[in-house]
Amino acid sequence: MLTLASKLKRDDGVKGPRTSNPASDSTRRVSIRDKLLVKEVAELEVNLPCTCKVNFPDPNKLHYFQLTVTPDEGYYQGGKFQFEIEVPDAYNMVPPKVKCLTRIWHPNITETGEICLSLLREHSIDGTGWAPTRTLKDVVWGLNSLFTDLLNFDDPLNIEAAEHHLRDKEDFRNKVEDYIKRYAR
C-alpha cells in the first residue's frame, strides 16, 4: 500500500533534471504541511498518552485523523471520547481544526463539539495560543488534559455546565455519568 511516508521517501530519492511539465510537477510536489506531518505523526505515535489512540482512516491523508481519549481518572473516567482533527494547508502557521464527536457535559466542550483549549486559538491574549513551534503532540496532550488538569470551570465555553458544577457538584457528576452511559461507551 502506498502511504504518504513512502511517497515522500520515493520523491526524495528521485534524481535528475526536473521536467517543465506542470502536471508532473504537481503530482510529485508534496506540501510543507505534509512533510511536517510525516515527522510529527511519527513523533506522536512514540509519545502518545496511554489514555489516547489515534486512527488514520486513510494513511495517505495524514492531515485528517481521529483521536480517542479514554480518561482513567476524574469525572470522565470510563468514557470514550472521539475527536476529529483536520490539519489545514497553512499548518503550522495556523492550528489544526478540532471537533469533539462525542456528546459530552463539559465546561470546556460544547454539546455540539466546539472546544475551548487555548493552544487551538490562532490568536490568544495570554500568549498560550497557537505558535508555529507547537506540534500535533501538543494538541493531543492538550485534549487529553481537558479531562484532568486543564478542566477549567473558571473560563468555560459551556457556561451551563460550569454553573451546574458550581451549584451542585454531585448532580454535575451524575449528569456527566449519564452522558457517558448514553454517548461515550
N, C-alpha and C positions, 0 to 999 in steps of 0.2 A: 504494500500500500504506500502511496506517495503521501508524505506529510510535509508540512511547511519546513520543518527542520531538514529533511532530506533534500528539498528543493533548494534551500539556502546553501547546503554543502555542495550540491551539484553546480549551482550558479557560481559559487566562489571558485570552483575548480575549472571553469570554462576559461580557456586561454585563447589568445589570438586576437586579431583585429575585430572590432565591433562592426556589424553591418549598419548601414544607414537606414535600413527599413524600420520605420517607426513601429509597425505592428510587431516585429520580432523583438524590438527593444522593450515594448510594454509588456510582452508576455514573460520576459526574463527579469524585468526590474522588480525588485522587492522593496517595499516601503521601509522607511526608517522605523516606523511603528512595528512592523513585522520582525525586523532584525532585533529590536529591543525585546519583543515578546518571546522570541526563541530563548534568549538568555534569561529573562525574568521568569518564564514558566519553569525552566529547569531549576532555578534557584528556589522558586516557590514549592515545587514538589519535594525538595530536600528539607525545607524549613516550614512545612505545613503544621499548624497546631493539631494536636491529637484529636481535637473535637471537630475538625473540619475535613471535608472531602471535596475535591474538585472533579468536574466532569466536563470534557470537551466533546460535545455532540459530533463535531466534525474536526478531526485532527489537523485539517488544512486551514482551519479558521481559529487561530489562537486568540483572535480578538473577541471571541464570543465564548463564554463558558458559564457553567453553573457551579455554585458553591452550596454545600450543605453544611450547616452548623448544628451540632448536637451538643448543647451545653451539658456539662457534667456537674454543675453546681448552681445554686441560686434559684430564683423564681422560675426560670425557664428550663430547669433540669428535666430531662425526659422528653423534651420536644425535639422535633427535627425541622429545621427552618431552611427553606430554599431561597437562594438569591440568584438573580440573573445579572451577569456582569458583561458589559459591552465596552470595548476599548475603542474610542473614536480615532479617526485617521490622524488627528492633530496630537495624539498621545506622544510624548509625555509632557507636552506643554499644557494640556488640559487633563482633568481627571477622568477615570472611567465612569460610565453611567451605571448605576447600581439600583436594582429594584428588588424588594422582598416579595417573593411569590406566595409565601405562606401568610395567611391571615393571622394577625398577632395583636395582643393587647400589650402595648409597649409605649413608654413615654417618648422614645426617640424614633419610632417607626409607626407610620400611619396604617390604618387598616387597609388602605389601598396600595401599600408598599413603598411609599416615599420614605427616605431615610435621612435622619439628621446626624451626620458624622462630619466633623469639621474638615478632615482631610479630603473629603469628597467635594468640598466647596472650591470653586475656582478662585474666588476672592474671599479672604477672611480678615476681619478687622484685627483679630488677636494673633495673626501670623501663624496659625496652626493649620491653615488651609493647604490646598494642593500646591506642590512645588515640583519642578522637573527632577529633583533628586529623589522623589518618592517612587515607590515601585508597587507592583501588584501584591507583593508580600505585605507591605504596609496596609493595603486595602483589606486583605483577608484577615490579618491580625486585628485591624480596627473593627471590622464587622464582628469577628469572634468576641472582642472585648465589649461590644454593646450588650452582651448578655451577662457581663460580670462587672469589671471595674470602670467601664465607660458608661454604664447605665446611669443616665442623668435625669433626675426629676426636677432640677432647678432651671434647665433651659430646654423644655420639651418641644417637640414638634406635634405630638398628640397631647394637647393640653388636658383633654378629658381624662386620659389615662393617668397623667401626673397628678391631677387634682384628686382623682379616685384614690391614689396611693396616699396622698396627704390626709384625706378624710378617714380612710379605713384600710389599713394595711392588710388585715386579714381578708376582707372582702376583695381587695385588689388581687391578692394571691389566689383566691378562689376563682376569680374571673380569668386570670392567666391560666390556671389549671384547666378550666373549662375550654378555653380556646385551644390549648394543647391537645386535649382529648378530641375536640371536634375537627381541628385543621392541621395539626402538626405531628401526626403519627406516621 
